[in-house]
Amino acid sequence: MTDLIDLDDLPVRAIKDVPQERLCLRCRAPFWSEGFGERICRRCKGSSTWQTLVQSVRPPGRRR
């Protein structure tokens, strides 16, 4: 038996949403990005400035 991939199960991406090297919007250093939604490099995301900013704009969790 062969394992076939059902194309309907694959995620749909925009034509230009491809993995490629991009420039970080914060430090302008080139880094490998998995898609156009990833524009901040790993080094900048690990900085205390970035972490503080992310925590301050994250909406509070929903309570049930």
Backbone bond lengths (Angstrom), bond angles and torsions (degrees), N, CA, C in turn:
res aa  C-N    CA-C-N  psi(-1)  N-CA   C-N-CA  omega(-1)  CA-C   N-CA-C  phi
1 M - - - 1.457 - - 1.532 108.87 -
2 T 1.302 117.62 136.86 1.465 121.27 179.01 1.516 109.19 -104.99
3 D 1.309 114.31 147.26 1.468 120.40 176.68 1.516 108.37 -90.75
4 L 1.316 116.21 116.44 1.461 120.94 178.46 1.519 109.20 -103.30
5 I 1.314 116.55 146.68 1.456 122.10 177.48 1.519 108.63 -93.25
6 D 1.309 115.86 126.16 1.460 120.77 175.38 1.524 107.28 -83.40
7 L 1.319 117.58 116.49 1.458 121.64 -176.64 1.516 112.85 -61.87
8 D 1.325 118.01 -24.28 1.463 121.20 178.00 1.525 111.80 -69.45
9 D 1.343 117.95 -19.22 1.460 121.84 -179.56 1.521 112.85 -86.99
10 L 1.330 118.00 -11.09 1.458 121.22 -179.14 1.533 110.29 -80.07
11 P 1.329 117.19 144.87 1.473 118.99 178.30 1.523 110.66 -67.14
12 V 1.320 115.57 145.08 1.461 121.16 179.00 1.522 107.67 -92.18
13 R 1.334 116.43 129.62 1.458 121.56 179.60 1.514 108.98 -122.44
14 A 1.320 115.73 149.94 1.457 120.73 173.59 1.532 108.51 -65.43
15 I 1.297 117.45 154.82 1.460 122.11 -176.77 1.527 111.85 -56.37
16 K 1.312 117.55 -41.37 1.470 121.17 -177.63 1.527 112.74 -87.27
17 D 1.337 118.20 -2.17 1.462 121.53 -179.87 1.522 108.98 -85.92
18 V 1.317 115.48 78.18 1.461 121.14 -176.63 1.533 109.45 -125.45
19 P 1.330 116.71 150.25 1.457 119.11 173.89 1.524 109.95 -62.69
20 Q 1.316 116.35 133.09 1.458 120.88 177.61 1.523 109.53 -168.73
21 E 1.317 115.71 170.28 1.450 119.70 176.18 1.526 108.77 -76.77
22 R 1.336 115.48 130.97 1.458 121.38 179.24 1.520 108.96 -131.78
23 L 1.324 116.64 165.67 1.453 121.42 175.97 1.521 109.12 -93.88
24 C 1.323 115.98 133.82 1.457 121.85 177.03 1.527 108.62 -64.02
25 L 1.326 116.71 133.23 1.461 120.74 180.00 1.529 112.74 -71.14
26 R 1.318 117.26 -16.57 1.467 120.13 -179.13 1.528 111.49 -93.44
27 C 1.350 117.76 -51.16 1.464 120.00 -174.34 1.527 113.35 -109.57
28 R 1.315 117.39 -5.19 1.474 124.40 178.13 1.529 113.76 67.74
29 A 1.330 118.59 10.78 1.465 121.92 178.08 1.535 108.64 -79.64
30 P 1.335 117.91 143.45 1.463 119.99 175.96 1.529 110.46 -70.97
31 F 1.331 116.42 142.55 1.467 121.42 176.29 1.525 108.57 -151.77
32 W 1.336 116.67 159.95 1.454 121.38 179.33 1.524 109.04 -82.34
33 S 1.322 116.41 123.25 1.458 123.39 -177.41 1.523 109.30 -115.16
34 E 1.322 117.03 139.48 1.466 121.47 179.26 1.521 113.14 -81.17
35 G 1.330 117.75 -10.80 1.460 120.64 179.39 1.511 110.39 179.45
36 F 1.334 116.65 172.57 1.456 118.09 -173.89 1.523 113.53 -72.18
37 G 1.312 118.64 -8.43 1.463 121.13 175.07 1.520 113.02 -81.58
38 E 1.324 116.84 -10.17 1.462 122.08 179.96 1.524 108.24 -105.81
39 R 1.323 117.17 100.95 1.466 120.94 -174.25 1.519 113.53 -122.69
40 I 1.337 118.11 0.66 1.459 121.89 177.51 1.529 107.36 -115.00
41 C 1.335 117.01 129.36 1.464 121.21 -176.42 1.533 110.95 -70.41
42 R 1.314 115.55 162.84 1.461 122.45 -177.88 1.531 110.99 -61.22
43 R 1.330 117.25 -38.83 1.467 120.58 -179.25 1.534 110.10 -62.09
44 C 1.329 117.30 -45.91 1.466 120.41 179.86 1.524 111.68 -67.90
45 K 1.337 117.72 -37.65 1.469 120.08 178.42 1.522 111.73 -65.17
46 G 1.335 117.31 -25.89 1.455 121.27 179.08 1.519 113.52 -84.64
47 S 1.322 118.01 -7.39 1.466 120.99 -177.87 1.523 110.73 -71.47
48 S 1.323 115.95 151.50 1.464 120.28 -179.78 1.527 111.10 -64.56
49 T 1.328 117.61 -32.76 1.466 121.16 177.96 1.523 110.47 -61.72
50 W 1.330 116.78 -47.28 1.466 121.43 -179.78 1.526 110.46 -63.96
51 Q 1.344 116.98 -45.32 1.459 120.97 -178.34 1.533 110.91 -61.58
52 T 1.321 117.21 -41.00 1.464 120.99 178.51 1.525 110.79 -64.36
53 L 1.320 116.50 -42.83 1.465 121.12 179.41 1.524 110.85 -62.92
54 V 1.320 117.02 -45.96 1.470 120.97 -179.12 1.520 110.55 -60.90
55 Q 1.326 117.57 -42.48 1.462 120.81 -179.59 1.524 111.90 -67.66
56 S 1.335 117.22 -31.67 1.464 119.15 -177.32 1.527 112.56 -78.71
57 V 1.318 119.30 -23.35 1.463 120.49 -179.24 1.534 112.40 -102.02
58 R 1.319 117.96 -7.27 1.465 121.06 179.45 1.525 108.87 -71.26
59 P 1.325 116.83 127.03 1.478 118.71 179.46 1.528 110.42 -67.79
60 P 1.323 116.56 150.47 1.470 119.21 178.99 1.528 110.05 -64.42
61 G 1.307 116.05 152.26 1.456 120.87 179.38 1.505 111.92 -66.00
62 R 1.319 115.51 154.41 1.465 119.80 178.48 1.514 109.22 -81.85
63 R 1.286 115.93 137.53 1.469 120.69 177.62 1.518 108.50 -103.91
64 R 1.305 114.71 144.80 1.463 119.43 -179.56 1.496 111.59 -102.35
